[in-house]
Amino acid sequence: MADFRADRMPSPEGEGRARSALETAWDSYHSANQTVNKPLLAAFPGIKTLMRGYINSTMFDLFGFWILWRLVGGFEGMQENLGMSRSSVYRRISQFRAAFGEHPDVYEFPGIEVDVEAFLKGMGERQNKS
């Protein structure tokens, strides 16, 4: 296993690019939706804290599932390349559809593009360097 302690980043955030982009996007979203969110959170003051852990882990899992679905070739790729059982794949598809309203094969996350060819090429190059 590689040891990156000698090659440290300035902070746990790395260069802070992802955090900066998120903060900018969140500020825009929050100001645009404040009139809707304010009365909702006032009516249910504990909902944000109560649901945070579940929602964070579920969304993280489903987003990763969507990316892997694209990278490994869908249902059969999940089974063959990742060793997932049929029931496990169907369960994730069902969760994804419940959360996003569409099958992972047709859903598109705005602003995110998965380039399978570039991914496979880059991973092949990394493996050849090892």
Phi and psi in degrees as a GROMACS rama.xvg file:
@    title "Ramachandran Plot"
@    xaxis  label "Phi"
@    yaxis  label "Psi"
@TYPE xy
-71.1268  146.59  ALA-2
-115.35  111.339  ASP-3
-100.491  13.446  PHE-4
-63.504  -32.1076  ARG-5
-79.2223  -17.3144  ALA-6
-112.341  59.0679  ASP-7
-76.7175  151.045  ARG-8
-88.1009  163.776  MET-9
-59.3998  -27.2085  PRO-10
-155.722  172.166  SER-11
-61.1574  -20.3203  PRO-12
-79.0794  -1.00686  GLU-13
71.2486  -125.867  GLY-14
-90.0748  -4.77505  GLU-15
83.0446  12.6323  GLY-16
-64.5641  -48.0403  ARG-17
-64.4694  -42.3397  ALA-18
-64.1077  -43.1668  ARG-19
-63.1019  -43.9931  SER-20
-63.4731  -41.431  ALA-21
-65.475  -44.8661  LEU-22
-61.8685  -40.8362  GLU-23
-64.0873  -46.6411  THR-24
-65.2542  -41.8623  ALA-25
-63.8141  -42.3195  TRP-26
-58.7746  -42.0802  ASP-27
-64.9764  -46.8758  SER-28
-62.1322  -48.3709  TYR-29
-62.3588  -43.7716  HIS-30
-67.0687  -34.3712  SER-31
-72.5395  -29.5228  ALA-32
-109.275  10.0867  ASN-33
-61.0775  -36.157  GLN-34
-65.9469  -29.2823  THR-35
-83.8303  -45.0044  VAL-36
-69.6911  -36.4068  ASN-37
-59.4819  -51.0555  LYS-38
-68.3236  -31.5331  PRO-39
-64.5768  -48.2046  LEU-40
-68.9977  -29.0441  LEU-41
-69.486  -37.0844  ALA-42
-71.9853  -33.4604  ALA-43
-128.856  76.349  PHE-44
-61.5834  -28.2694  PRO-45
-93.9516  -1.50279  GLY-46
-64.2806  -38.166  ILE-47
-62.7335  -47.0874  LYS-48
-71.2805  -41.3172  THR-49
-62.2777  -42.2403  LEU-50
-93.6594  -10.1555  MET-51
-54.2331  -50.8251  ARG-52
-61.6623  -47.1001  GLY-53
-64.4404  -47.2744  TYR-54
-66.1175  -43.2727  ILE-55
-59.2922  -49.7385  ASN-56
-68.7688  -37.4396  SER-57
-67.3237  -45.6593  THR-58
-65.7339  -38.3296  MET-59
-61.0406  -45.9394  PHE-60
-64.009  -46.331  ASP-61
-69.8729  -33.9228  LEU-62
-66.522  -43.0286  PHE-63
-62.9478  -39.3928  GLY-64
-60.3357  -45.2884  PHE-65
-60.3517  -45.1877  TRP-66
-62.7157  -47.1424  ILE-67
-64.7424  -36.5558  LEU-68
-54.5936  -45.6804  TRP-69
-69.2778  -41.6856  ARG-70
-75.1388  -32.3684  LEU-71
-101.937  -0.282339  VAL-72
95.3178  32.3986  GLY-73
78.8388  -149.338  GLY-74
-57.5239  -54.3527  PHE-75
-64.7577  -37.5299  GLU-76
-64.2527  -36.5203  GLY-77
-63.9222  -39.0404  MET-78
-72.4949  -50.0225  GLN-79
-74.352  -45.8859  GLU-80
-85.2844  -29.8115  ASN-81
-111.29  -8.41983  LEU-82
72.584  22.6571  GLY-83
-77.0034  142.396  MET-84
-75.742  159.72  SER-85
-56.6955  -45.9493  ARG-86
-64.2342  -36.2203  SER-87
-66.0744  -42.241  SER-88
-65.247  -45.8304  VAL-89
-61.0015  -38.9487  TYR-90
-63.1162  -43.1175  ARG-91
-66.9102  -39.587  ARG-92
-60.2149  -44.658  ILE-93
-61.4384  -44.6301  SER-94
-62.242  -42.415  GLN-95
-62.3729  -46.362  PHE-96
-63.2606  -38.009  ARG-97
-65.0095  -37.5388  ALA-98
-80.4589  -39.8076  ALA-99
-114.173  -6.54806  PHE-100
80.8676  0.477376  GLY-101
-144.086  161.691  GLU-102
-68.4547  144.872  HIS-103
-62.0609  -19.8418  PRO-104
-73.8255  -24.1829  ASP-105
-111.456  -17.4821  VAL-106
-70.1482  140.345  TYR-107
-123.708  124.22  GLU-108
-78.8564  124.933  PHE-109
-58.8083  131.3  PRO-110
85.3612  -0.644851  GLY-111
-120.724  127.836  ILE-112
-123.685  130.973  GLU-113
-103.627  114.897  VAL-114
-102.459  95.6032  ASP-115
-63.7274  -42.7336  VAL-116
-60.9784  -46.2482  GLU-117
-64.0204  -38.2996  ALA-118
-62.1561  -51.1029  PHE-119
-62.7141  -40.4016  LEU-120
-63.3795  -47.7935  LYS-121
-63.7783  -40.2945  GLY-122
-68.1994  -38.2002  MET-123
-61.7383  -42.0779  GLY-124
-63.9495  -40.5069  GLU-125
-65.0377  -40.1779  ARG-126
-67.8997  -34.8777  GLN-127
-68.3079  -28.7279  ASN-128
-74.2466  -26.392  LYS-129
